[in-house]
Amino acid sequence: MRTLIVYASSHGTTEKAARLLRGNLEDDVEIVNLKTDPAPQLEKFDLVIIGGSIHAGTLQKRVRKFVEKNLAALLQKRVALFLCCMEEGEKAWKQFEQAYRQELREASLANGLFGGEFIFSRMNFLERALIKKISGIKSDLSRLDLEAIKAFAATLKAKI
């Protein structure tokens, strides 16, 4: 089974999660960053995994545009969705629901929350200031959930 993991990453966390996910899947897996390839050829793949992260409360624009442009094709394929965010529990699932369209969430074989990271060295001044003000966090913090990534991969393997 040919699998595509398509993602957008502002500071590298979603890219890291996509690579970790690929390592937990046994299929022929290709990873595509929407920043460098905004229009991957979906017809080549049996499964499309879409990953994004939350910045200032919303999913990255590149991921939103990809989903909007390809929604009909995605709904004809096996799909799975993941999100990287710093929220946890119910707040994180709420962000997930706001990030991905309902019909895509319902068609998804697996939905995952992979945690997130604040990597201050990769942020601009304004981003650092906002994070410090809103969260009170003043240094790098990783909440990337390796177990959630493994569980997501296991769920996919069981369903395909």
C-alpha contacts under 8 A as a table, 3 or more apart, distances in Angstrom:
res1	aa1	res2	aa2	distance
1	M	27	D	5.80
1	M	28	D	6.37
1	M	45	F	7.66
1	M	46	D	6.05
1	M	47	L	7.52
2	R	27	D	6.39
2	R	28	D	5.01
2	R	29	V	6.07
2	R	30	E	7.87
2	R	44	K	7.41
2	R	45	F	4.96
2	R	46	D	5.38
2	R	47	L	6.56
3	T	27	D	6.72
3	T	28	D	6.04
3	T	29	V	4.65
3	T	30	E	6.25
3	T	45	F	5.52
3	T	46	D	5.99
3	T	47	L	4.75
3	T	48	V	5.90
3	T	49	I	7.47
4	L	29	V	5.78
4	L	30	E	4.95
4	L	31	I	5.86
4	L	32	V	7.28
4	L	42	L	7.97
4	L	45	F	6.24
4	L	47	L	6.26
4	L	48	V	4.81
4	L	49	I	6.00
5	I	18	A	6.73
5	I	22	R	7.87
5	I	29	V	7.21
5	I	30	E	6.20
5	I	31	I	4.73
5	I	32	V	6.21
5	I	48	V	6.00
5	I	49	I	4.62
5	I	50	I	5.94
5	I	51	G	7.29
6	V	31	I	5.91
6	V	32	V	4.80
6	V	33	N	5.99
6	V	34	L	6.70
6	V	48	V	7.25
6	V	49	I	6.16
6	V	50	I	5.07
6	V	51	G	6.25
7	Y	14	T	7.04
7	Y	15	E	7.08
7	Y	18	A	7.48
7	Y	31	I	7.89
7	Y	32	V	6.47
7	Y	33	N	5.24
7	Y	34	L	5.89
7	Y	50	I	5.80
7	Y	51	G	4.57
7	Y	52	G	5.58
7	Y	63	V	6.76
8	A	14	T	6.84
8	A	15	E	7.27
8	A	33	N	5.59
8	A	34	L	5.40
8	A	35	K	6.45
8	A	51	G	6.91
8	A	52	G	5.55
8	A	53	S	7.59
8	A	60	Q	6.97
8	A	62	R	6.51
8	A	63	V	6.25
9	S	12	G	5.35
9	S	13	T	6.55
9	S	14	T	5.12
9	S	15	E	5.79
9	S	33	N	7.60
9	S	52	G	6.75
9	S	53	S	7.02
10	S	13	T	7.76
10	S	14	T	7.94
11	H	14	T	7.90
11	H	119	I	7.22
11	H	122	R	5.74
11	H	123	M	7.08
12	G	15	E	5.15
12	G	16	K	6.11
13	T	16	K	5.00
13	T	17	A	6.19
13	T	84	C	7.46
13	T	116	G	6.62
13	T	117	E	6.36
13	T	144	L	7.93
14	T	17	A	4.93
14	T	18	A	6.08
14	T	51	G	6.88
14	T	52	G	6.24
14	T	53	S	6.48
14	T	83	L	7.92
14	T	84	C	6.21
15	E	18	A	5.04
15	E	19	R	6.25
15	E	33	N	7.79
16	K	19	R	5.20
16	K	20	L	6.20
17	A	20	L	5.06
17	A	21	L	6.04
17	A	114	F	7.24
17	A	144	L	7.75
17	A	149	I	7.43
18	A	21	L	5.03
18	A	22	R	6.17
18	A	31	I	7.30
18	A	51	G	7.35
19	R	22	R	5.03
19	R	23	G	6.34
19	R	31	I	7.65
20	L	23	G	5.08
20	L	24	N	6.60
20	L	146	L	7.98
20	L	149	I	7.29
21	L	24	N	5.13
21	L	25	L	6.49
21	L	149	I	5.92
21	L	150	K	7.13
21	L	153	A	6.63
22	R	25	L	5.23
22	R	26	E	7.91
22	R	29	V	6.37
22	R	31	I	7.90
23	G	26	E	7.64
24	N	149	I	7.94
24	N	150	K	6.30
24	N	153	A	5.99
25	L	29	V	7.60
25	L	153	A	6.01
25	L	157	K	7.55
26	E	29	V	7.95
32	V	36	T	7.80
32	V	37	D	6.64
32	V	40	P	7.31
33	N	36	T	5.66
33	N	37	D	6.07
33	N	38	P	7.55
34	L	37	D	4.84
34	L	38	P	4.36
34	L	39	A	7.38
34	L	62	R	6.41
34	L	63	V	7.33
35	K	38	P	6.08
35	K	62	R	7.25
37	D	40	P	6.18
38	P	62	R	7.50
38	P	66	F	7.13
39	A	66	F	7.54
41	Q	44	K	6.08
41	Q	45	F	7.97
42	L	45	F	5.65
42	L	48	V	7.60
42	L	73	A	7.76
43	E	46	D	7.76
45	F	48	V	6.75
46	D	77	K	6.57
46	D	78	R	6.46
47	L	77	K	6.42
47	L	78	R	4.79
47	L	79	V	5.57
47	L	80	A	7.72
48	V	74	L	7.56
48	V	77	K	7.28
48	V	78	R	6.39
48	V	79	V	4.83
48	V	80	A	6.45
49	I	79	V	5.59
49	I	80	A	4.62
49	I	81	L	5.63
49	I	82	F	7.60
50	I	63	V	7.89
50	I	79	V	7.59
50	I	80	A	6.32
50	I	81	L	4.92
50	I	82	F	6.31
51	G	63	V	7.68
51	G	81	L	5.96
51	G	82	F	4.81
51	G	83	L	5.63
51	G	84	C	7.70
52	G	59	L	6.42
52	G	60	Q	6.54
52	G	63	V	6.39
52	G	82	F	6.74
52	G	83	L	5.15
52	G	84	C	6.26
53	S	58	T	7.97
53	S	59	L	5.66
53	S	60	Q	6.44
53	S	83	L	5.32
53	S	84	C	4.49
53	S	85	C	5.75
54	I	57	G	5.71
54	I	58	T	5.09
54	I	59	L	4.72
54	I	60	Q	6.60
54	I	83	L	7.58
54	I	84	C	6.67
54	I	85	C	5.51
54	I	95	Q	7.76
55	H	58	T	5.51
55	H	59	L	6.43
55	H	60	Q	6.82
57	G	95	Q	7.61
58	T	95	Q	7.70
58	T	98	Q	7.80
58	T	99	A	6.59
59	L	63	V	7.02
59	L	64	R	6.79
59	L	99	A	5.35
60	Q	63	V	5.57
60	Q	64	R	6.46
61	K	64	R	5.05
61	K	65	K	6.06
62	R	65	K	5.23
62	R	66	F	6.10
63	V	66	F	5.04
63	V	67	V	6.20
64	R	67	V	5.26
64	R	68	E	6.16
64	R	99	A	7.85
64	R	100	Y	7.91
65	K	68	E	5.04
65	K	69	K	5.97
66	F	69	K	5.28
66	F	70	N	6.03
67	V	70	N	5.23
67	V	71	L	5.30
67	V	74	L	7.84
68	E	71	L	5.42
70	N	73	A	5.38
70	N	74	L	5.97
71	L	74	L	5.02
71	L	75	L	6.11
71	L	104	L	7.76
72	A	75	L	5.29
72	A	76	Q	6.66
73	A	76	Q	5.24
73	A	77	K	6.73
74	L	77	K	5.21
74	L	78	R	7.44
74	L	79	V	6.76
74	L	104	L	7.83
75	L	78	R	7.53
75	L	79	V	7.62
75	L	104	L	6.71
75	L	107	A	6.79
78	R	107	A	7.77
78	R	108	S	7.06
78	R	109	L	6.93
79	V	104	L	7.96
79	V	107	A	6.98
79	V	108	S	5.02
79	V	109	L	6.07
79	V	110	A	7.78
80	A	108	S	4.72
80	A	109	L	5.28
80	A	110	A	4.93
80	A	111	N	6.06
81	L	105	R	7.40
81	L	108	S	6.61
81	L	110	A	6.35
81	L	111	N	4.92
81	L	112	G	6.31
82	F	111	N	5.64
82	F	112	G	4.44
82	F	113	L	5.73
82	F	114	F	6.96
83	L	96	F	6.55
83	L	112	G	6.32
83	L	113	L	5.09
83	L	114	F	6.12
83	L	115	G	7.69
84	C	113	L	6.04
84	C	114	F	5.10
84	C	115	G	5.07
84	C	116	G	5.04
84	C	144	L	7.89
85	C	88	E	7.91
85	C	92	A	6.91
85	C	113	L	7.42
85	C	114	F	7.25
85	C	115	G	5.17
85	C	116	G	4.63
85	C	117	E	7.62
86	M	92	A	7.63
86	M	115	G	5.66
86	M	116	G	4.81
86	M	117	E	6.72
86	M	143	R	7.07
87	E	91	K	5.94
87	E	92	A	4.83
87	E	115	G	7.41
88	E	91	K	5.90
88	E	92	A	4.84
88	E	93	W	7.80
88	E	115	G	7.48
89	G	92	A	5.41
89	G	93	W	6.48
90	E	93	W	5.11
90	E	94	K	6.13
91	K	94	K	5.04
91	K	95	Q	6.35
92	A	95	Q	5.08
92	A	96	F	6.25
92	A	113	L	7.35
93	W	96	F	4.82
93	W	97	E	6.18
93	W	113	L	7.65
94	K	97	E	5.09
94	K	98	Q	6.27
95	Q	98	Q	5.06
95	Q	99	A	5.97
96	F	99	A	5.01
96	F	100	Y	6.31
96	F	113	L	7.80
97	E	100	Y	5.68
97	E	101	R	7.19
97	E	102	Q	7.19
97	E	105	R	7.77
98	Q	101	R	7.28
100	Y	104	L	6.73
100	Y	105	R	6.44
101	R	104	L	5.39
101	R	105	R	6.28
102	Q	105	R	5.05
102	Q	106	E	6.10
103	E	106	E	5.13
103	E	107	A	6.20
104	L	107	A	5.09
104	L	108	S	6.06
105	R	108	S	5.13
105	R	111	N	7.32
108	S	111	N	6.63
109	L	155	T	7.97
109	L	156	L	6.63
109	L	159	K	7.05
110	A	152	F	6.48
110	A	155	T	6.53
110	A	156	L	6.31
111	N	152	F	7.35
112	G	148	A	7.05
112	G	149	I	7.52
112	G	152	F	6.13
113	L	148	A	6.88
114	F	144	L	5.90
114	F	145	D	5.11
114	F	146	L	7.33
114	F	148	A	5.77
114	F	149	I	6.15
115	G	143	R	5.27
115	G	144	L	4.51
115	G	145	D	5.29
116	G	142	S	6.25
116	G	143	R	5.11
116	G	144	L	4.89
116	G	145	D	7.75
117	E	140	D	7.45
117	E	141	L	5.56
117	E	142	S	4.28
117	E	143	R	5.68
117	E	144	L	6.37
118	F	139	S	7.69
118	F	140	D	5.31
118	F	141	L	5.12
118	F	142	S	6.40
119	I	122	R	5.68
119	I	123	M	6.85
119	I	139	S	7.63
119	I	140	D	4.83
119	I	141	L	6.65
119	I	142	S	7.85
120	F	123	M	5.15
120	F	124	N	7.98
120	F	128	R	6.18
120	F	139	S	6.53
120	F	140	D	5.72
123	M	126	L	7.95
123	M	127	E	5.72
123	M	128	R	6.01
124	N	127	E	5.36
124	N	128	R	6.28
125	F	128	R	5.23
125	F	129	A	6.16
126	L	129	A	5.09
126	L	130	L	6.13
127	E	130	L	5.17
127	E	131	I	6.15
128	R	131	I	5.23
128	R	132	K	6.13
129	A	132	K	5.18
129	A	133	K	6.10
130	L	133	K	5.09
130	L	134	I	5.92
131	I	134	I	5.30
131	I	135	S	5.57
131	I	136	G	6.96
131	I	137	I	6.66
131	I	138	K	7.77
132	K	135	S	5.60
132	K	136	G	4.66
132	K	137	I	5.14
132	K	138	K	5.46
133	K	136	G	5.60
133	K	137	I	8.00
137	I	140	D	7.99
137	I	141	L	7.96
145	D	148	A	5.32
145	D	149	I	6.56
146	L	149	I	5.12
146	L	150	K	6.32
147	E	150	K	5.05
147	E	151	A	6.06
148	A	151	A	5.02
148	A	152	F	6.03
149	I	152	F	5.12
149	I	153	A	6.29
150	K	153	A	5.15
150	K	154	A	6.16
151	A	154	A	4.96
151	A	155	T	6.11
152	F	155	T	5.14
152	F	156	L	6.33
153	A	156	L	5.13
153	A	157	K	6.20
154	A	157	K	5.08
154	A	158	A	6.18
155	T	158	A	5.18
155	T	159	K	6.33
156	L	159	K	5.18
156	L	160	I	6.24
157	K	160	I	5.48
